Structures are given as structure tokens and as C-alpha cells.
Amino acid sequence: MAILLSTKSEAVVFDGAYIDDAFSRFVKVLALGASLVTILLSSDFLRRAALDKFEYPILILLATLGMLLLISADNLIALYLGLELMSLALYVLAAFSRDDGRASEAGLKYFVLGALSSA
């Protein structure tokens, strides 16, 4: 709600690392809406798969926070921090089904790929 009701046309903080303008606010609303839809649509599947744990929406929100940081980043270090915050939560989401071997393998492969790309 605060994103939509912002009165400033553009704001720059953290010495230019974070920019808040009209386009970034629009994309942030899209990302937040997509996260909300993801949480709502996945609740039935998680209940049927016996994976309905409280960590799932928290991980989705952490990944969304990383996306919001990525959207407003105007500096490579801010971009990297947003990417890492988003991807660390997504590593855990990829391996969320602890009993499934395929999910564990997917989480491990995603983690190795992310670690190599970060290096």
C-alpha cells in the first residue's frame, strides 16, 4: 500500500545504491502480487502433499524481499545482495520436500550452481 501511495516521484538512498522511481514501484507491485498469488495457489498443493509447514510462506517472502531489492538496485553490490537473498531462499524451496530424493538433488544442484556463479 505504501508503494502505491508514495508521493515522491523519485528517491535515491544509500549513496545511489537504491533507487525508488515510478517504474520500480510498478514492478514491485507486480512482484508482490505474484508472490501473493503463489502463496494462495500453493496452499492446496502443500496440504495434499503433507508439506504444509509455516516455513514456506516465510521463504517466499524472503525471496520476494530479494526481488524487491533487485528491482531497485542501481549498484552492482546492491544487485548482488538482492540476488543472493532471493536465491538462498529459493535453494531451500527447491529442496522443501525433505523426504523426496529428487527435491534434495534439485536443491543441491541449485546450490552448487549458485555457489559457482557467485564465485
C-alpha positions in Angstrom: 0.0 0.0 0.0 2.8 2.4 0.8 4.4 1.7 -2.6 1.2 2.9 -4.4 0.6 5.9 -2.1 4.2 7.3 -2.4 4.1 11.0 -3.2 7.7 11.4 -4.3 8.5 10.9 -7.9 12.0 9.6 -7.3 14.2 8.8 -4.3 17.8 7.8 -4.1 19.2 6.4 -0.9 22.4 4.6 0.3 24.6 6.8 -1.9 22.8 5.8 -5.1 22.7 2.1 -4.5 18.9 2.0 -4.1 16.6 4.0 -6.4 12.8 4.3 -6.0 11.0 5.6 -9.0 7.7 5.1 -10.7 8.8 2.2 -12.8 10.4 0.3 -9.9 7.2 0.8 -7.8 5.1 -0.6 -10.6 7.4 -3.7 -10.9 7.4 -4.1 -7.2 3.6 -4.2 -7.1 3.8 -6.9 -9.8 6.3 -8.9 -7.8 4.3 -8.6 -4.6 1.1 -9.6 -6.4 2.9 -12.7 -7.9 4.1 -13.7 -4.5 0.7 -13.4 -3.0 -0.8 -15.5 -5.8 1.9 -18.1 -5.4 1.2 -18.4 -1.7 -2.5 -18.7 -2.3 -2.4 -21.2 -5.1 0.2 -23.4 -3.5 -1.7 -23.8 -0.2 -3.9 -26.6 -1.6 -1.0 -28.5 -3.1 1.1 -28.2 0.1 -1.8 -29.5 2.1 -2.3 -32.5 -0.2 1.4 -33.3 -0.3 1.7 -33.1 3.5 4.2 -30.2 3.2 2.0 -27.5 4.8 4.7 -26.0 7.1 5.0 -22.5 8.3 8.4 -22.0 6.7 7.0 -22.0 3.1 5.4 -18.5 3.2 8.4 -17.1 5.1 10.8 -18.4 2.4 8.5 -17.0 -0.4 8.6 -13.6 1.4 12.4 -13.7 1.8 12.7 -14.5 -1.9 10.3 -11.6 -2.6 12.4 -9.3 -0.5 15.4 -10.2 -2.6 13.4 -9.5 -5.7 12.3 -6.1 -4.4 16.0 -5.3 -3.7 16.9 -6.4 -7.2 14.2 -4.2 -8.8 15.5 -1.0 -7.1 19.3 -1.8 -7.3 21.4 0.8 -9.1 24.7 -0.6 -7.9 26.4 -3.9 -8.5 26.8 -4.6 -4.8 23.1 -3.9 -4.2 22.2 -6.1 -7.2 24.4 -8.9 -5.8 22.9 -8.7 -2.3 19.4 -8.9 -3.8 20.3 -11.8 -6.0 21.8 -13.7 -3.1 18.9 -13.0 -0.8 16.5 -14.3 -3.4 18.5 -17.3 -4.4 19.2 -18.5 -0.8 15.5 -18.7 -0.1 14.9 -20.4 -3.4 17.6 -23.0 -2.7 15.6 -24.1 0.4 12.3 -24.0 -1.6 13.8 -26.3 -4.2 14.6 -28.9 -1.6 11.5 -28.2 0.5 10.2 -31.8 0.3 12.7 -33.4 2.6 11.6 -37.0 2.0 11.8 -36.8 -1.8 15.2 -37.6 -3.2 14.5 -35.6 -6.4 13.9 -32.5 -4.3 17.1 -32.9 -2.4 19.0 -33.5 -5.5 17.4 -30.4 -7.1 18.3 -28.3 -4.1 21.9 -29.5 -4.1 22.3 -28.9 -7.8 20.8 -25.4 -7.5 23.1 -24.6 -4.5 26.2 -25.8 -6.4 25.2 -23.8 -9.5 24.6 -20.7 -7.4 27.9 -21.1 -5.5 29.9 -21.5 -8.7 28.2 -18.5 -10.3 28.8 -16.4 -7.2 32.5 -17.3 -7.2 
